[in-house]
Amino acid sequence: MSVLEYLANGLVFSSIIVLSSIGLSLVYSIANFANFAHGDTMTVGAYTALVTFGFVGTLGAEVLGLPLGFFLALVVGVAVAAAVAVVTHKVVYEPLDVGSIGLLITSIGVAFVYRAIVQLGFGTEFIEFQIPLLRPIEALLPFGIRMTLHDVAILASTAVLVAGLHALLQYTDLGRKMRATADNPSLARVSGIRTDRIEIWTWVIGAGLAGAGGVFLGLYNNISPRMGFNILLVVFAAVILGGIGSVYGAMAGGFLIGMINQLTPILPRLGQEIPFVPESFGIPIGIEYANAIAFLIMVAVLLVRPSGIAGEEAT
Amino acid sequence: MVSDDIGPNRRDVLKASGAAGLAGLAGLAGCSTTDDAATDTPTEESGGGGGGGGDEETSADDGGDGDDGETGPYAIGMVDSLTGSLSAFGQRNQRGKDLALADVNDVGIGGRDLEIVVEDSESQSQSGVSAAQKLVNQDGVPFVIGAVGSGVSLAIYESVIQGTDVVQLSQNSTSPDLTNFPGLLRMSPTGSTQSTALARIIEEDGYDSVALAWVNNDYGQGLAETFREEWGGEIAYDQPHDQGQSSYSSTVSGMANSGADAWLFITYQPEFTSMAQEAYSNGYEAQFYGADSVQGSDVLGNTPEGSLDGMKVVVPSAAVDQDNYQNFASEFESEYGETPSSWSAFAYDCVVTAALSIATADEFTGAALQETVRDVTRPEGEEVFTFEEAMEVLGDDGSPSDIDYQGVSGPIDFDENGDPIGFLQVLTVENHEYVSSGTIEG
């Protein structure tokens, strides 16, 4: 069995983590608090896509094993996740004058509200997109890689979204204003940037990406009211590892954490997989500690670089 | 400036948490000394600090009941998985409970109704313990039905029930570990019978190597341990996994790497569904086996047609041949539009057993119920099949040994460890449906 298969698994899982980490980090950079409702924003996106997909269903041709209706559902999921986050921002976070710890605790409450509403509407049981599961792509099997077209779709969509965000941040007016606001809100304001509008845009983009991450997580695994909350800790690890507040750090952190999570089964038989190491070498650790290992590596990186991989750099 | 501000804050937080920790330790110490006193010198129980508190509470409750003129309902508690990964079980429990409550209150217990205060465990130990604490300390119930997950039931027993007189009767926990706690009763037979049956079935099917994936909690550990003892062949893969993970691809590829052709899953429905999907989309083929907790219509509904065909699952079975089960099933069907699962039957029997123990007890206290709860279901007495029948046999002043309640889930007959005897049904997936392929006795 090849390392390639684990790497492939890792890539797909990383994509989902990357999408959610970016949003979390973006929101932190501008709103200045760790948003615990971020995971449940993913859940909101996933359920919205589920409902939309129920209506549009098998509309249109198939792309990468997914009907076009799915991509439409993805867009609606992203839009609703963004809208819900903006409304929450306007109604809850903005009027509150409690500092970042107060906002953090508030966001936990918001997370419970999101989840409760989802549970009221859909019950507590898990559910699937009504898309037939695919078998692995034949052409990749000789290399020991078992990926379905759906996995490729997740990877490709993530790449498009990340590239789009990069272009937005680097080459557009809005992107420059967002970076300026993240860097120094007061200075941005006195130089004429309407920071409150920028803040709303940040929520739209951050929550939208979370919504997309939620939809893909639903496609990759299944949809349940706890899906977003369950992955939130890992996403936090990714964001902190990358340097909280930094978008590119979140990408790197998300990628690393996702990979580590999926590569854990290799640890007990490292010697057989890696050249130049004695055959019998291995770290005897079970896969149930995958998240613990991710956090250990996070701590190790923070000891060397206290502000994370890309900390201190302006996004 | 900023760091200056943070310094004292942090220190304050540390101080506060340290103080809280000390308080917690002190609290624990208090508890354990009370426990010791209670176990070492049972006669002095009421003299002990904590024990005294408990007694006061129950007597206060008695007073309250007296003031009500003995007309108010008997209130008992139930900790159930209304949400969380075991919520499918929780929902079935609630249906069984509601039917049982209706049947009990049609007859009444000496002219009084039975009332059940339901609290949510969220399928987690912590929330389960707080739910039980609320029931025992705030509502003052002497009888707690709970919980679904074995880990939750044990946590509740160890941190709330043990050392008090309160009766705990778990509706659905099947971990073999619970056998070691005779004070903790349960309605569902121990899962070790499942492990034994699974080992036998896999061997009969001609496999000598098996890959075993188990959920990392009391339930999974307990069943996996019994399976290792009972299984004669090789275990090529033996790894736990945590609940509620976003990806189980490592578990599935690990099982595939092991080379074993028989895969045994001791986990829950959402987790197993993820794994089955993962196996399908990775193109792995194996003969699947599973404990009762991986079986359910959600699993079939969310896995591709044909991907589970041939899978064998053992499930605790209700007493399907008995009249009272058939009545229960038809009542259940007319109410909810589907056939009951054994999990509903267990919850039903929990409520009826609780009602019978109240009916035969001298007074409505934990100590009195402890005396009666086991005897109402054990042989010697006249076999009764419904609550109504039992109340007729009991008359005005029947004793618990006059009746032997035969539940809709089976004969119950709690043994000295608080475990019932039970039947197991072997289900095979054919054309993406569960088909019964025989029974095994536990």
Interface residues (C-beta under 8 A of the other chain):
Chain A: M1 E5 Y6 N9 F13 I16 Q119 G123 T124 E125 F126 I127 E128 P132 L133 L134 R135 P136 L141 R146 T148 H150 D151 L217 Y220 N221 N222 S224 P225 R226 M227 N230 I231 V234 N261 Q262 T264 P265 G286 I287 E288 A290 N291
Chain B: L82 T83 G84 S85 S87 A88 N216 Q239 P240 H241 D242 G244 Q245 S246 S247 Y248 S249 S250 T251 S253 G254 A256 N257 Q269 P270 T273 S274 Q277 Y280 S281 N282 G283 D298 G301 N302 T303 P304 S307
